[in-house]
Amino acid sequence: MNAVVAERDFLAFAAAALGVDAAALALDSSRDAGAWDSVGHLNLVMELEARWGVKIPLARVPELKTLRDFHAHVPCRPAKALAVDADNTLWRGIVSEDGPDGVVPDADFQRGLLALKARGVFLVLLSKNDPPPGGAISSVFARPDNPLGLSDFAHVGVNWEPKPGNLLAAARALNLAPEHFVFLDDNPHERVQMRAHLPGVMVPDFDAREGTVPATVLEELGKVQFSGVGETREDFLRTDWRPLAATRPDYLASLGLKVRVARATAADVPRLAQMAGKTNQFNATTIRRTAAEFEALLADAGTEVWTFRARDKFGDMGLVCYVVRESSTGRVTDFVVSCRALGRTLEHFAAQKLGFRTFDFVPTAKNAPARAFLDALRSGDVRTFYEEEA
């Protein structure tokens, strides 16, 4: 991914050089497919040199088949900071579900990060987990088989807030612009959100099906984005940048949050049992119900099991919240929100929709987010950004 010129900006440049509408172009637009002719091809080569000083040997010009090939020749601004996720990125597994002893550190990847740090790259931790020092994530970093320690990070953003906001906080703390950051996260949803809200941040795509970041990702970053670390490049510093969503409410409002509410059915039972067994942070009573127990609840006329399926403008998150309550009394015995949906006010919507002002709560070492919402609910501090849809 080129670090200087965003795709849309490069396409605008190419459209001007070719004399066509930018809306008709994409990085994969090809000369062979008739997107431009030989005159346009030469114009692109000359404009690259005039605009960015790119000198392409004549013998290599025929190799440039698509706009992506041209884009790759634009000089790459060195990045200065690498923001990384933790779960399924620094290690295989999810701390909140598997526990600090249940995850498997990716030692090779972490040593690669330490090598970048030794070259002068700022490492930043962005993770949706309970914050240190009390959070379980601290225990993982204290493990002898985990090469990285928390002290290796120039900034630690571990909480349940949206990651674009946490990256902005890191940028301010390190006196950098977002354009100087690379963001690595195994979750495609997080990557799309980062691009949408901070388009200057470099966000490589990679296949994390094995629960780790491929070694080729760090190799490429070291050769390209971090190739000039340590050099003084004041012309690339920007102090006038503004995030697309300046505040947390602005950010949440921009997501287009939608939710579908329904009584649970037999088809929901596997997912409900999975959430009951794995969710810790927002699990009010930590009742580990089995599939058989949920089936019994569905058959009980005196019990209601409500499900909440959420989505935003980036995609569908599926069933991420459920509530179990007694029909006659309204008592909420189970209130569970998946960690993937935390920080977005879905719990606020659920309470408003079902009309409860309290719920059963059993404190554990991990369910502080549920405790915090219970306090907010009882004080009337409830505001949701979700809209219900049929």
C-alpha positions in Angstrom: 0.0 0.0 0.0 1.4 3.4 -1.0 1.9 5.7 2.0 2.0 9.0 0.3 -0.9 9.1 -2.1 -4.2 7.8 -1.1 -6.0 5.8 -3.8 -8.6 8.4 -4.5 -6.0 11.1 -4.8 -3.9 9.0 -7.2 -7.0 8.3 -9.3 -7.7 12.0 -9.6 -4.1 12.5 -10.7 -4.4 9.7 -13.3 -7.7 11.0 -14.6 -6.2 14.5 -15.2 -3.2 12.9 -17.0 -5.5 10.7 -19.1 -8.2 13.3 -19.7 -11.0 11.1 -18.3 -13.5 11.1 -15.5 -11.9 9.8 -12.2 -15.2 8.0 -11.5 -14.5 5.7 -14.4 -11.1 4.6 -13.1 -9.9 2.1 -10.5 -6.4 0.9 -9.5 -7.0 -2.2 -11.6 -8.0 -0.2 -14.7 -5.9 -1.6 -17.5 -4.5 -0.3 -20.7 -5.1 -3.7 -22.3 -8.8 -3.4 -21.3 -9.0 0.0 -23.2 -9.0 2.3 -20.2 -6.5 4.5 -22.0 -4.4 4.5 -25.2 -0.7 4.7 -25.9 -0.7 8.5 -25.8 -2.3 8.4 -22.3 0.3 5.7 -21.3 3.1 8.1 -22.2 1.3 11.0 -20.5 1.2 9.0 -17.2 4.9 8.3 -17.4 5.7 11.9 -18.0 3.3 13.2 -15.3 4.8 10.8 -12.8 8.2 12.4 -13.4 6.8 16.0 -13.4 4.7 15.5 -10.2 6.9 13.2 -8.1 10.3 13.0 -9.9 9.7 9.4 -10.8 12.1 8.2 -13.5 11.0 5.0 -15.1 13.4 3.4 -17.6 12.0 3.2 -21.1 12.6 -0.5 -21.1 10.2 -0.9 -18.1 7.4 1.3 -19.4 5.6 -1.6 -21.2 5.5 -3.5 -17.9 3.1 -0.9 -16.5 -0.2 -2.5 -17.4 -2.6 -1.1 -14.7 -2.9 2.0 -12.7 -1.8 0.0 -9.7 1.5 -0.5 -11.4 1.9 3.2 -11.8 0.8 3.9 -8.2 3.5 1.6 -6.9 6.1 3.9 -8.3 5.1 6.9 -6.3 7.7 7.6 -3.6 6.7 6.1 -0.3 6.7 8.3 2.8 8.3 6.4 5.7 5.9 5.6 8.6 7.1 6.3 12.1 4.7 4.3 14.3 3.2 0.8 14.2 -0.2 0.3 16.0 -1.0 -3.3 16.6 -3.9 -5.3 17.9 -3.3 -8.0 20.6 -5.8 -10.9 20.3 -5.0 -13.1 17.3 -2.3 -10.7 16.3 0.4 -10.8 19.0 -0.8 -14.2 20.0 -3.3 -16.9 19.0 -6.5 -16.7 21.0 -8.6 -14.1 22.8 -7.5 -13.1 26.3 -11.1 -12.4 27.5 -12.2 -15.8 26.4 -9.2 -18.1 26.7 -7.6 -16.4 29.7 -4.0 -15.1 30.0 -2.6 -18.6 30.2 -4.7 -19.9 27.3 -3.3 -17.8 24.5 -0.3 -18.8 22.5 2.2 -15.9 21.8 3.5 -15.5 18.3 7.1 -15.2 19.3 8.5 -14.7 15.8 6.1 -11.9 15.0 6.8 -10.2 18.3 10.5 -10.4 17.8 10.0 -8.8 14.4 8.2 -5.9 16.2 11.1 -5.6 18.6 13.5 -5.4 15.6 11.4 -2.5 14.2 11.5 -0.8 17.6 15.3 -1.1 17.7 15.4 0.7 14.4 13.4 3.6 15.9 9.8 2.6 15.1 7.2 3.6 17.8 5.2 0.6 18.8 1.6 1.3 19.9 -0.8 -1.2 21.4 -4.5 -0.9 20.5 -6.6 -3.6 22.0 -10.2 -4.1 23.1 -9.6 -5.6 26.5 -9.8 -4.5 30.2 -7.0 -1.9 30.6 -3.8 -2.6 32.5 -2.6 -2.9 35.2 -5.6 -4.8 36.4 -6.6 -6.3 33.1 -5.7 -9.9 32.2 -3.7 -8.6 29.2 -1.0 -7.5 31.6 -0.5 -11.1 32.7 0.1 -12.1 29.1 2.8 -9.5 28.7 4.4 -10.7 31.9 4.8 -14.3 30.6 8.4 -15.4 30.0 7.4 -16.9 26.6 6.0 -13.6 25.4 8.9 -11.5 24.0 7.1 -8.2 24.2 6.4 -6.4 27.5 4.0 -3.5 28.0 7.1 -1.3 28.5 8.0 -1.9 24.8 5.1 0.2 23.7 5.4 3.9 23.4 1.7 4.2 23.9 -0.9 1.8 25.3 -4.5 2.1 24.2 -6.3 -0.8 25.9 -10.0 -0.3 26.6 -13.4 -0.9 25.0 -13.5 2.3 23.0 -13.3 2.6 19.1 -9.8 2.1 17.8 -9.7 5.2 15.5 -10.2 7.3 18.6 -7.4 5.5 20.5 -5.1 5.9 17.5 -5.8 9.6 17.6 -4.9 9.7 21.3 -1.6 7.9 20.5 -0.9 10.4 17.7 -1.3 13.3 20.0 0.8 11.7 22.7 3.6 11.0 20.3 3.3 14.3 18.5 2.7 12.5 15.1 0.0 12.8 12.5 -2.2 9.8 11.8 -0.5 9.6 8.4 2.6 8.4 10.1 0.9 5.3 11.5 0.6 1.7 10.2 -2.3 -0.2 11.7 -2.2 -4.0 12.0 -5.4 -5.9 13.1 -6.6 -9.4 12.4 -10.2 -8.2 12.3 -11.2 -6.9 8.8 -14.0 -4.9 10.4 -11.5 -3.0 12.5 -9.4 -2.4 9.4 -12.3 -1.0 7.4 -13.3 1.3 10.2 -9.8 2.7 10.6 -9.6 3.4 6.9 -13.0 5.1 6.9 -12.4 7.4 9.9 -8.7 8.0 9.5 -7.9 7.5 5.8 -4.3 8.7 6.1 -3.4 5.7 8.3 -1.8 2.9 6.4 -3.8 -0.3 6.9 -2.4 -3.4 5.2 -4.8 -6.3 4.4 -3.7 -9.8 5.2 -5.1 -13.3 5.8 -5.2 -14.1 9.5 -7.1 -17.3 9.3 -4.4 -19.1 11.3 -4.7 -16.5 14.1 -1.4 -14.8 13.3 0.0 -12.1 11.0 1.9 -13.6 8.1 5.7 -13.0 8.3 5.6 -11.3 4.8 3.6 -8.4 6.3 6.4 -7.3 8.6 9.0 -8.0 5.9 7.2 -5.7 3.5 6.7 -3.0 6.2 10.4 -3.1 7.1 11.4 -2.7 3.4 8.9 0.0 2.4 6.8 1.9 5.0 9.6 1.8 7.7 12.5 2.0 5.3 13.3 5.6 6.2 12.8 5.5 10.0 15.1 7.8 11.8 15.4 10.3 8.9 14.2 13.9 9.5 11.4 14.5 7.0 9.7 17.7 8.2 8.0 18.2 4.9 5.8 15.3 5.7 4.7 16.5 9.1 1.2 17.8 9.1 -0.2 19.8 12.0 -3.5 20.8 10.4 -5.1 17.4 10.1 -8.6 16.8 11.5 -10.3 13.5 12.1 -13.4 12.8 10.2 -15.2 12.2 13.5 -13.8 14.5 16.1 -15.6 13.2 19.2 -16.9 9.8 20.3 -20.5 10.8 19.8 -19.6 12.0 16.3 -17.9 8.8 15.6 -20.7 6.6 16.8 -23.3 8.7 14.9 -21.3 8.2 11.7 -21.4 4.4 11.9 -25.0 4.0 10.9 -25.7 1.6 13.8 -28.8 -0.6 13.2 -30.2 -3.4 15.4 -32.9 -6.1 14.9 -34.7 -7.3 18.1 -36.5 -10.6 18.3 -37.5 -13.4 20.7 -35.0 -16.2 20.5 -35.7 -19.3 18.5 -34.2 -22.8 18.3 -31.9 -21.6 15.5 -30.3 -19.1 17.9 -29.4 -21.7 20.6 -25.9 -22.6 19.4 -24.9 -18.9 19.3 -26.5 -18.2 22.6 -24.6 -21.1 24.3 -21.4 -19.9 22.7 -21.8 -16.4 24.0 -22.8 -17.7 27.5 -19.7 -19.8 27.6 -17.1 -17.3 26.3 -18.3 -13.8 27.1 -16.7 -12.3 30.2 -16.6 -8.5 30.1 -20.2 -7.8 29.6 -21.7 -10.9 31.2 -23.7 -9.6 34.2 -24.0 -12.8 36.1 -21.6 -15.1 34.2 -24.2 -17.9 34.1 -22.7 -20.4 31.7 -25.8 -21.8 30.2 -25.6 -24.8 27.9 -27.6 -25.4 24.7 -29.9 -27.7 26.6 -30.5 -25.0 29.2 -31.4 -22.5 26.6 -33.8 -24.9 24.9 -35.5 -25.3 28.3 -35.8 -21.5 28.7 -37.4 -21.2 25.2 -39.9 -23.8 26.3 -40.7 -22.1 29.5 -43.8 -19.8 29.1 -42.7 -17.7 32.1 -39.3 -16.8 30.6 -38.4 -14.5 27.7 -35.1 -14.7 25.8 -34.5 -11.6 23.6 -31.8 -11.4 20.9 -30.2 -8.4 19.4 -28.5 -8.5 16.0 -26.4 -5.5 15.1 -24.8 -4.1 12.0 -23.3 -0.8 10.9 -22.3 0.7 7.5 -19.3 -1.6 7.3 -21.1 -4.9 7.8 -23.2 -7.3 9.8 -22.0 -8.4 13.3 -24.8 -10.9 13.8 -26.2 -11.9 17.2 -24.2 -9.9 19.7 -26.5 -9.4 22.7 -29.1 -11.4 24.5 -31.3 -10.8 27.6 -33.1 -13.3 29.7 -35.9 -12.1 31.9 -38.9 -13.4 33.9 -42.2 -12.5 32.2 -44.2 -11.9 35.3 -41.7 -9.7 37.3 -39.5 -8.3 34.5 -36.5 -9.4 36.4 -33.4 -9.6 34.1 -31.4 -12.6 35.1 -29.0 -12.7 32.1 -27.6 -9.7 30.2 -24.8 -10.5 27.8 -23.1 -8.3 25.1 -20.3 -9.7 22.9 -17.0 -7.9 23.2 -17.1 -7.2 19.5 -20.1 -4.9 20.2 -18.8 -3.1 23.3 -18.3 0.6 23.3 -21.2 1.3 20.8 -24.1 1.7 23.2 -25.9 -1.5 22.3 -26.5 -2.2 26.0 -28.2 1.2 26.3 -30.5 0.3 23.4 -31.4 -3.1 25.0 -32.3 -1.5 28.3 -34.4 1.2 26.6 -36.1 -1.3 24.3 -37.1 -3.8 27.0 -37.7 -1.0 29.6 -35.6 -2.2 32.5 -33.6 0.0 34.9 -31.6 -2.7 36.7 -30.5 -6.3 36.2 -29.0 -9.1 38.2 -25.3 -8.6 38.7 -22.6 -10.8 40.2 -19.2 -9.2 40.2 -16.2 -11.1 38.8 -12.6 -10.1 38.0 -13.6 -9.5 34.4 -17.0 -8.0 34.1 -16.3 -4.4 35.0 -18.0 -3.1 31.8 -21.3 -4.6 33.0 -20.8 -3.0 36.4 -20.2 0.4 34.9 -23.3 0.2 32.8 -25.4 -0.9 35.7 -24.3 2.2 37.6 -25.1 4.4 34.5 -28.5 2.7 34.1 -29.5 3.3 37.7 -28.5 6.9 37.4 -30.4 7.4 34.2 -27.3 8.1 32.1 -28.5 6.2 29.1 -28.0 7.2 25.5 -27.9 5.0 22.4 -26.8 5.5 18.8 -28.6 2.4 17.5 -31.7 2.6 15.4 -34.1 -0.4 15.3 -34.9 -2.0 12.0 -37.4 -4.6 11.1 
